[in-house]
């Protein structure tokens, strides 16, 4: 009497609760940086000359290539009270752009 072999199934190990809770990110798609993009679009509203255009263009490139992001609260403080913002609290690569935004706002107020 020949024994029948059971079909091989792809049994996987049990998934822990921790692994279930982790959000799955698509490997090829980077996270969208909404707060920085909002700041960039606000900067774009204040553009007057070619220098401003170049700064905004470089800022957009930085947003696309870097992993930094700012919080919603810090974005709101920059947009609502640009004169009271502590620029040193932001990441080093973002500081020049935030400073330029503050300059643009002050310049438009004159």
Secondary structure, DSSP 8 states (H G I E B T S, - for coil): ----------------HHHHHS----TTS----HHHHHHHHHHHHT--SHHHHHHHHHHHHHHHH------HHHHHHHHH-GGG--GGGS-HHHHHHHHHHHHHHHHHH-
